Amino acid sequence: MKKIKKIWKENRVLVVLFIILIICFIAICSVALSYFVGSDKSEYGDRLNGYVKVSDEVKKGYIDTLKEDKLVEEVTFRVSVRTIYITIKFNSNASLVEAQSKALASVDNISKEVLAYYDINFIIKQDKIDEDPTKGFTLMGSHNISGEGVVWSNNTEIIEEEE
């Protein structure tokens, strides 16, 4: 017992530092193991709980409904993890306001269950026409599951005229 007291008195600082070193080593190992080994949970976390499947019939019905309109040339409908990407290409007779209203109205063709689960991103396009440089647009819109409407972002290229 006297030897232990003598060692403690002579090396008190080293013993405390060694204990701190051991505690840090154990903490680092436990964090590293939990990070690299992980768990049996899904790689997407809990984002996919209550998954709502968008069937091929729903996609085809949405595309066919929009293509019936004489202003619409092409429609693509792609589903990602929790986002639906819709691209609508309009012909040269469509105005920007008409295109936006058609995209907004098309949301009614999607069920409330799907709208409550997926965010929707729109891209509406009209190719530029050589005769009329004011025609042509590219607009992006987003419908969030917690939001009511669509938020639009105008990405149309602006051509500056030379004086």
C-alpha positions in Angstrom: 0.0 0.0 0.0 2.9 2.3 0.7 4.3 1.7 -2.7 1.0 2.7 -4.4 0.8 5.9 -2.3 4.4 6.7 -3.2 3.7 6.2 -6.9 0.6 8.3 -6.7 2.4 11.2 -5.0 5.3 11.1 -7.5 3.2 10.6 -10.7 -0.2 12.0 -9.9 -0.4 14.2 -13.1 0.7 11.3 -15.4 -1.9 8.9 -13.9 -4.7 11.5 -14.4 -3.6 12.1 -18.0 -3.5 8.4 -18.6 -7.0 8.0 -17.3 -8.2 10.8 -19.6 -6.4 9.2 -22.5 -8.2 5.9 -21.9 -11.6 7.6 -21.7 -11.0 9.5 -24.9 -9.8 6.4 -26.7 -13.0 4.5 -25.7 -15.2 7.4 -26.8 -13.4 7.6 -30.2 -13.8 3.9 -30.7 -17.5 3.9 -29.9 -18.2 6.8 -32.2 -16.2 5.3 -35.0 -17.9 1.9 -34.6 -21.4 3.4 -34.6 -20.5 5.6 -37.7 -18.9 2.9 -39.9 -20.8 -0.2 -38.8 -24.1 1.7 -38.6 -27.4 0.0 -38.0 -30.1 -2.0 -39.8 -32.2 1.1 -40.6 -33.0 2.2 -44.1 -30.4 4.3 -45.9 -33.1 6.9 -46.5 -34.0 7.2 -42.8 -37.6 7.6 -42.0 -38.4 9.7 -45.1 -40.1 6.8 -46.8 -42.5 5.9 -44.0 -46.0 5.7 -45.3 -44.8 5.3 -48.9 -47.4 6.2 -51.6 -46.8 4.5 -55.0 -47.6 6.4 -58.1 -48.8 3.8 -60.6 -48.1 3.7 -64.3 -51.8 4.3 -64.9 -51.7 7.6 -63.0 -48.6 8.7 -64.9 -50.1 7.7 -68.3 -53.4 9.4 -67.4 -51.7 12.6 -66.3 -49.6 12.7 -69.5 -52.6 11.9 -71.8 -54.8 14.5 -70.1 -52.2 17.2 -70.8 -51.4 16.0 -74.3 -55.1 16.4 -75.2 -54.6 20.2 -75.0 -53.7 21.7 -78.4 -51.1 24.0 -76.8 -49.0 21.2 -75.3 -46.4 19.4 -77.4 -44.6 17.1 -75.0 -45.0 16.0 -71.3 -42.6 14.0 -69.1 -43.5 12.6 -65.7 -40.7 11.2 -63.5 -40.9 10.1 -59.9 -37.9 10.3 -57.6 -37.7 9.5 -53.9 -40.2 12.1 -52.6 -40.4 14.4 -55.6 -42.3 14.2 -58.9 -40.6 16.0 -61.8 -42.9 17.2 -64.6 -41.7 18.8 -67.8 -44.3 20.4 -70.1 -43.2 21.7 -73.5 -45.7 24.2 -75.1 -46.0 25.1 -78.8 -45.5 28.6 -80.1 -49.2 29.6 -79.7 -49.1 29.4 -75.9 -48.5 32.4 -73.8 -46.6 32.4 -70.5 -49.8 33.0 -68.4 -51.6 30.1 -70.3 -48.7 27.8 -69.7 -48.7 28.6 -66.0 -52.4 28.1 -65.7 -52.3 24.7 -67.5 -49.5 23.5 -65.1 -51.5 24.7 -62.1 -54.7 23.0 -63.4 -52.9 19.8 -64.1 -52.2 19.4 -60.3 -55.9 18.7 -60.0 -55.4 15.5 -62.0 -53.2 14.1 -59.2 -54.8 12.5 -56.1 -54.8 14.2 -52.7 -52.9 11.2 -51.3 -50.0 11.7 -53.8 -50.0 15.5 -53.3 -49.7 14.9 -49.5 -46.6 12.7 -49.9 -44.7 14.1 -52.9 -43.2 17.5 -53.7 -43.8 18.5 -57.3 -41.3 20.3 -59.5 -42.5 21.8 -62.8 -40.5 22.9 -65.8 -42.5 24.6 -68.5 -40.9 25.4 -71.7 -41.5 27.1 -75.1 -38.8 27.2 -77.7 -37.7 30.5 -79.0 -38.9 31.6 -82.4 -36.6 33.4 -84.8 -39.3 35.8 -86.0 -40.3 36.9 -82.6 -37.6 37.1 -79.9 -40.1 37.9 -77.2 -41.6 34.4 -77.6 -40.1 31.5 -75.8 -39.7 30.9 -72.1 -38.4 28.5 -69.5 -40.1 28.5 -66.1 -39.5 26.3 -63.1 -42.2 25.9 -60.4 -42.4 24.0 -57.2 -45.3 22.7 -55.2 -44.4 21.7 -51.6 -46.4 19.2 -49.6 -46.9 21.8 -46.9 -47.8 24.6 -49.3 -51.0 25.4 -51.1 -49.8 26.9 -54.5 -46.9 26.7 -56.9 -43.9 29.0 -56.5 -42.5 30.0 -59.9 -39.0 31.0 -60.9 -38.4 32.6 -64.3 -35.4 31.2 -66.0 -36.0 32.7 -69.4 -32.8 33.9 -71.1 -32.9 37.7 -71.6 -31.5 39.0 -74.8 -30.1 42.5 -74.6 -30.5 44.6 -77.7 -27.5 46.5 -79.1 -28.0 50.3 -79.5 
